[in-house]
Amino acid sequence: MTEKNRLDKRIFELHANVCKTLSHPKRLEIIDLLRDEKEMGVSEMAEKLGITKANVSQHLSLMRQQNIVKTRRDGVAILYSLANPKILVAYDALRKALKEQLEADGKLLENFNMNSNSTKQHWEKIYQTKDTVREVSWYQDVPKTSIDLILSTGVDKNANIIDIGGGDSKLADKLLELGFKNISILDISAKALEKAKTRLGEKGKSVIYIEADILEFDTESRFDIWHDRAAFHFLTKREDIIRYVEIAGKLIKPSGYLIISTFSMNGPKKCSGLDITQYSEDSIKNTFQKNFSHIKSFEEIHATPFNTKQNFLFNVFKRR
Ligand SMILES: C[S@@+](CC[C@H](N)C(=O)[O-])C[C@H]1O[C@@H](n2cnc3c(N)ncnc32)[C@H](O)[C@@H]1O
């Protein structure tokens, strides 16, 4: 080892020791008390920090060993000050970085809440103002493909099934008619769920209605079937898509099924006036590949109530 290497190693060791000594909030507070070349005795520090004198002395003793503070006798009093005021430069730089990070986190949270609120407002307005049979493009009288895919998994009638972004869809009606007993409908819109609840009436009394943004959803329940028709594709930010995949991965039982349909590459680029992400078989496989085995994908044309056509991609995955 060269002399320079030896010196570098020694500096790393000293650096680590100083960091270790400073890894206590009270010791960091002591540094702050001693800024601007202040000198202070143990009693004054104890009062300012709200801890006992014995406690302050322990901290100061450690800080002295690492040459962070030094002492000076003034009559009977022992006064402490910073041994090397340059330590404040590092201290302040770290605090500034942490403060910036906290502010950035705060902004992220604010953005997330803003997005979530505006998504909710959009969907509440849709369900408050539109007739869900005649005036929304996604309406289906019988969600036949979804039902066929659910039946093709062979799950029994006690299977725990959730319809993500189920809105006012008739999927739950058909599943109940088929004898399925454990059905949940999740939607961001309270109005959509209210419509579904009113329509299902007495026969839907066992249904669990969950008003939530899927990106904030968590539960103790685990699902045998996770169905999503035209809700996932509204996620256009990478971090939101990753979050959805993680949530589905967590909440679908091992060997459970994910039945998910989106607009295909030949489908519209918007839905309900909002941007969506189109998927191909390859891109959806890639999106869910971490936790899911791909079973099949196929395209299907949906005829809207306005006699236009929308190209959907249906996909079935199995949770590994
Ligand atoms: C195009 S509609 C499809 C409704 C239903 N799946 C169907 O096939 O009839 C999309 C649905 O997803 C819901 N939705 C949109 N973003 C959501 C989110 N982040 N979390 C939960 N639901 C959401 C909407 O309120 C709406 O009911």
Ligand as a Chemical Component Dictionary entry (heavy atoms), coordinates in Angstrom:
data_LIG
# 
_chem_comp.id                   LIG 
_chem_comp.type                 NON-POLYMER 
_chem_comp.pdbx_formal_charge   0 
_chem_comp.three_letter_code    LIG 
# 
loop_
_chem_comp_atom.comp_id 
_chem_comp_atom.atom_id 
_chem_comp_atom.alt_atom_id 
_chem_comp_atom.type_symbol 
_chem_comp_atom.charge 
_chem_comp_atom.model_Cartn_x 
_chem_comp_atom.model_Cartn_y 
_chem_comp_atom.model_Cartn_z 
_chem_comp_atom.pdbx_ordinal 
LIG C1  C1  C 0  -63.955 3.502  -19.283 1  
LIG S1  S1  S 1  -64.687 3.222  -17.752 2  
LIG C2  C2  C 0  -64.876 1.471  -17.731 3  
LIG C3  C3  C 0  -65.913 1.010  -16.746 4  
LIG C4  C4  C 0  -66.091 -0.504 -16.658 5  
LIG N1  N1  N 0  -64.858 -1.191 -16.366 6  
LIG C5  C5  C 0  -66.706 -1.066 -17.908 7  
LIG O1  O1  O 0  -66.041 -1.816 -18.608 8  
LIG O2  O2  O -1 -67.867 -0.743 -18.168 9  
LIG C6  C6  C 0  -63.331 3.477  -16.624 10 
LIG C7  C7  C 0  -63.708 3.356  -15.169 11 
LIG O3  O3  O 0  -62.532 3.396  -14.388 12 
LIG C8  C8  C 0  -62.749 4.257  -13.277 13 
LIG N2  N2  N 0  -61.425 4.803  -12.923 14 
LIG C9  C9  C 0  -60.650 5.623  -13.658 15 
LIG N3  N3  N 0  -59.495 5.884  -13.033 16 
LIG C10 C10 C 0  -59.547 5.197  -11.868 17 
LIG C11 C11 C 0  -58.655 5.068  -10.782 18 
LIG N4  N4  N 0  -57.479 5.693  -10.766 19 
LIG N5  N5  N 0  -59.009 4.283  -9.743  20 
LIG C12 C12 C 0  -60.205 3.644  -9.737  21 
LIG N6  N6  N 0  -61.091 3.748  -10.740 22 
LIG C13 C13 C 0  -60.765 4.504  -11.793 23 
LIG C14 C14 C 0  -63.732 5.297  -13.758 24 
LIG O4  O4  O 0  -64.454 5.928  -12.728 25 
LIG C15 C15 C 0  -64.614 4.452  -14.665 26 
LIG O5  O5  O 0  -65.698 3.895  -13.965 27 
# 
loop_
_chem_comp_bond.comp_id 
_chem_comp_bond.atom_id_1 
_chem_comp_bond.atom_id_2 
_chem_comp_bond.value_order 
_chem_comp_bond.pdbx_ordinal 
LIG C1  S1  SING 1  
LIG S1  C2  SING 2  
LIG S1  C6  SING 3  
LIG C2  C3  SING 4  
LIG C3  C4  SING 5  
LIG C4  N1  SING 6  
LIG C4  C5  SING 7  
LIG C5  O1  DOUB 8  
LIG C5  O2  SING 9  
LIG C6  C7  SING 10 
LIG C7  O3  SING 11 
LIG C7  C15 SING 12 
LIG O3  C8  SING 13 
LIG C8  N2  SING 14 
LIG C8  C14 SING 15 
LIG N2  C9  SING 16 
LIG N2  C13 SING 17 
LIG C9  N3  DOUB 18 
LIG N3  C10 SING 19 
LIG C10 C11 SING 20 
LIG C10 C13 DOUB 21 
LIG C11 N4  SING 22 
LIG C11 N5  DOUB 23 
LIG N5  C12 SING 24 
LIG C12 N6  DOUB 25 
LIG N6  C13 SING 26 
LIG C14 O4  SING 27 
LIG C14 C15 SING 28 
LIG C15 O5  SING 29 
# 
